[in-house]
Every structure is written in C-alpha cells, then in structure tokens.
Amino acid sequence: MHFYRTDRQASKASRIPSRIFRGVLGASLCTTLSLVGCARYAAQPELNPGAWAPQAVQREWAPGPGQAALVGSAAEAALLSDYPPRGRRLGLTELIGYALENNPSTRSAWRSAAAAAAAAGQARAPFYPVIRAQGDSGYQRLVDLVPKHWGTLKTWQSKNLLSLDYDLIDFGRREAAARSALNELVAANLLFNRQVQEVVFNVERSFYELDAAHAGVEAADATVQLATTDRRAAELRQKHGLATAPEVLLARQRAAQADYDLENARLAVSLAQADLAVALGVRADHAPEVALLKDQPLPPSLGADVDHLIDAAVRERPDLAARVSTVRARQAEVDLAHASLYPTLGLTSFYGEQAFNYRLSNPATPMFTAMAPEYGVGLSLKWDVFTGFSQVNSIKQAEARRDAARADVESAELDVAANVWRAYFTYRTAQRKYDYAQALLAASQSSYTSNFRSYGLGLATIVDLLSAERELATARFTIIQSKAELLISAAAVTLATGAIPPEAKP
C-alpha cells in the first residue's frame, strides 16, 4: 500500500514544526514575564505585609528593597522649615504672628477645616442629577457552528450611552446628610479658632518663661558678684585679724553656691528656648532672641468679676460652640436614620447609539451592518422593607450618639467655668504676689546694704551678712518669677474666656 501526499499537504506538514517552535517560544516568554511579575508583586504590602513591618521586636526596622525611597530624610524636613529672623530681639507680637503662620498644629487644624468644607460640599452632591457617559467598543473573532459547517464570526461593535439619574423624593435623606456635614464643618472651623488661641497662649507662656530665665541669669550673675564682694571682704578682715578662718570658709562656700546657681540659671534659659521653639514651630537651635522681661508692661486689669468672665466664656469659647455644632450634626444623623425607614423615588433615563457589523465566514456570508438609537426613561422605587432590624438599631445608635454629645456639652461647660475660675483667681493671686515681691526686694536690698556696712565696721557677723545676701538673691528671683507669673496668668484668663487674640483677628 502506498501513500501519497500532495504538495499542499507537504507544505502544511512543513509548517507544523515552525508552529510548535513558535508555541514553545511564546510559552517560554509568557513564563518569564509571569515570573518577573510575580517577583515584582510579591514584594507589595497587600501580598506580603510581613516584609513591610519590623522583623523582630528587639531590633529596629530597616527598609527593605524598594522601600528606602519611601523613607523621608531629615534634610527633607529641613527644607520644609521656615525660621524667624535672627540678629535682633523679637517682641511678643512678632513671635505670635510668626507662630500662627508656621506652627504645625495651626496648619493641621486649618487643613482639617478645609477637608470638612470639602466634605460639606460633597454631602450636597445628591441634590444634583448624576450624568454618566459610557462607551464600549471592540472587535471579536469567534468560532461558530452552523448546520453542517463551522466558521468564524467576525464582529465589530460600538455602544455609547449617556444616562441621567436623579432622586425625586428621598424623605429628607439628602437634607439630613448635608445638615450633618455642614455642622461638622462649623465644628472644625471653631476648633481651628481654639487651636489658634492655644498657639497664642503657648507662645506667650514660653516667651515670658524665657524672659524670666534671662532675667534669672542676670540676677544669678548679680548674686555671684555680691558673693565675690562678701568673700573679699571676709578675706580682707581676716588679713587684718578681724575675721576667723571659718568666716572666710563660709564666704567662699556662699560664692561657690552662687556660681552653682548661675549655671542652673543658664540651663533654665536653654530649656526655655526649646519650649519657645516648639511653640513657634521651629527647631530648638533656631529659637530667636526675645525682648527683655523688664521691658514688658504689666497686664491691664480684667475689668470684670469672675461671674461675668464665666458667662463670656460660655458665649465665646469656640471649642464649646464646636461641641454644640457636633450635637446638631448628631441630631441630623438621627433624622437621616429615621429617613432610611421610607422609600426613595428616582428618575432614570438614558440615550445612546449602538453600531455593529458582523460576518460569518466558511461558508462565506455577506457583512451585516446596523446602527440604531437606544433610549429609555422610567421611575424607580426602592424600599428596604426589612433589613434584619438594621434600621431600627441605626436609629438607636444615632440617638445614643446625640445624647452622648449633649452630655459632652454639659461636661465641657462645667470645665470651662472651672478653667475661668482657676485662671481668674490665679491672676488675682499673682497680682498680690507681685506687689509683695516688690516690697520684699526693697526690704532685702536695704537689709543687705545695712549688713554689709555693719560687717565692715565689725558690728555684724559673717553669718548675718551671708544671710542677708541669700535673702536678697531670693528676692531678686522672686520678683522675676512673680512678674512672669502675672503675665502668664493674664494670658491664661484670655485663653480660658476664649477671646480671639488681636494678632489672629480677621
């Protein structure tokens, strides 16, 4: 038996190895690409989150491959920083203006308020219709079976639609959601105002504390000079046989103690500079030079009793008003939960064009082409009749959150009254303490001068002189601290009552 094959069959057979080769090459290429893709995506956090977390509890985290570029550097943080002017002493008004612009907490609160404004705008989107455009176009080649034949169906199709949907009746859903978002926006704005007040107070407090620390260095340096003068006086009296060695040792001990106190005073300046830098929103090594405490005027009288100040705080404190806005937002959520019990009625419509052509080959058929418009309009009614008691429980949850917000307002009002009360009497006490400190300084200065003269004449002991010196040093520190406390307590009253600082008023 002989077998013959035609040239067409031979040609077809010769093409089989090449098809196999191309198939193997394509499969190899797909496999390689798949492995590369798997290796790439295996490092993603959604597939291997453990590779993105610290590997052990006792070791620091180190970024792995592909993670180092995500870690910010200190140099990048320095580029984001802005520093106050240097080379001159800055007053409180300048520092407050700088802090309001550059402190990260005010910027964060400002951005939060901006986000709340965008959310309020987003909540009003359902009041407008939704218009969508959709287009689907493509080409297909499919194997199809027809009676006694098989063929390929080649189709090109394009379908484009423009739809419009609008909720006609929703029984208050949109209005409640928009009212809730609007009250959240008001609360965010009021909290921003409170953040401004807190930044101003932190700058004032840090400013006065730094002033007091600088004045403390001056007082400590003056005490060192007094101790040095007393030591020399004791040594001179010993040289003339008028003082004993223990007296000289006591004077030297006092001089050493004065040097020790001076170093502590210098440390207090460094610590106060760091606090002021934080309040300003700058690095500690860029804390500016500030005006001196002696140049700061005393605060004016409050001009009202504590009851009037408490009433003013309840009216004006922005954080308390923010809590009231939160209560209103929670009430809107209650209304929204009640509205979910009712159906919604909406309008749906669309218009589009669909174009296509197709041809079935083997057997050959002519190409068919069609283009026709499509449109429709209707009303849709949606009503969740039963949701497993979800709606009832959502109403209870919203009412509980509203009642909790109301309780928070009552608690906050009590805190406001207590804060004003404490700030008011702290200020009144600071006023009296400053008056006493002035009298104490004058008396201590006179006592030291008298004892120094008496010691030179042999009418007072070294113990009397050193005691008078310590009292004078204490009086100097007391007058400095009492003035700083008076200025800080006046600023605390302003913060407690919620008054907007002049530097932050629009």
MOFENWO-V962664 format. One record per backbone hydrogen bond with DSSP energy under -1.0 kcal/mol. NH is the residue of the N-H (numbers start at 0). CO is the residue of the C=O. Records with the same first field share a line. If there is no record, write none. Layout:
NH=CO + CO
This chain:
9=5
10=6
11=7
12=8
13=9
14=10
18=14
19=15
20=16
21=17
22=18
23=19
24=20
25=21
26=22
27=23
28=24
29=25
30=26
31=27
32=28
33=29
34=30
35=31
36=32
37=33
38=34
39=35
40=36
41=37
43=40
46=43
47=43
50=47
51=48
66=63
69=66
70=67
76=72
77=73
78=74
80=77
89=288
94=90
95=91
96=92
97=93
98=94
99=95
100=96
101=97
102=98
106=102
107=103
108=104
109=105
110=106
111=107
112=108
113=109
114=110
115=111
116=112
117=113
118=114
119=115
120=116
121=117
122=118
124=121
126=123
127=124
129=164
131=162
133=160
135=158
137=156
139=154
141=152
143=150
145=148
148=145
150=143
152=141
153=358
154=139
155=356
156=137
157=354
158=135
159=352
160=133
161=350
162=131
163=348
164=129
165=346
167=344
168=344
175=171
176=172
177=173
178=174
179=175
180=176
181=177
182=178
183=179
184=180
185=181
186=182
187=183
188=184
189=185
190=186
191=187
192=188
193=189
194=190
195=191
196=192
197=193
198=194
199=195
200=196
201=197
202=198
203=199
204=200
205=201
206=202
207=203
208=204
209=205
210=206
211=207
212=208
213=209
214=210
215=211
216=212
217=213
218=214
219=215
220=216
221=217
222=218
223=219
224=220
225=221
226=222
227=223
228=224
229=225
230=226
231=227
232=228
233=229
234=230
235=231
236=232
237=233
238=234
239=235
240=237
241=236
247=243
248=244
249=245
250=246
251=247
252=248
253=249
254=250
255=251
256=252
257=253
258=254
259=255
260=256
261=257
262=258
263=259
264=260
265=261
266=262
267=263
268=264
269=265
270=266
271=267
272=268
273=269
274=270
275=271
276=272
277=273
278=274
279=275
280=276
281=276
285=282
286=283
290=89
295=292
308=304
309=305
310=306
311=307
312=308
313=309
314=310
315=311
316=312
320=316
321=317
322=318
323=319
324=320
325=321
326=322
327=323
328=324
329=325
330=326
331=327
332=328
333=329
334=330
335=331
336=332
337=333
338=334
339=335
340=337
341=338
343=381
344=168
345=379
346=165
347=377
348=163
349=375
350=161
351=373
352=159
353=371
354=157
355=369
356=155
357=367
358=153
360=151
367=357
369=355
371=353
373=351
375=349
377=347
379=345
381=343
384=382
392=388
393=389
394=390
395=391
396=392
397=393
398=394
399=395
400=396
401=397
402=398
403=399
404=400
405=401
406=402
407=403
408=404
409=405
410=406
411=407
412=408
413=409
414=410
415=411
416=412
417=413
418=414
419=415
420=416
421=417
422=418
423=419
424=420
425=421
426=422
427=423
428=424
429=425
430=426
431=427
432=428
433=429
434=430
435=431
436=432
437=433
438=434
439=435
440=436
441=437
442=438
443=439
444=440
445=441
446=442
447=443
448=444
449=445
450=446
451=447
452=448
453=449
454=450
455=451
456=452
457=454
458=453
464=460
465=461
466=462
467=463
468=464
469=465
470=466
471=467
472=468
473=469
474=470
475=471
476=472
477=473
478=474
479=475
480=476
481=477
482=478
483=479
484=480
485=481
486=482
487=483
488=484
489=485
490=486
491=487
492=488
493=489
494=490
495=491
496=492
498=493
503=500
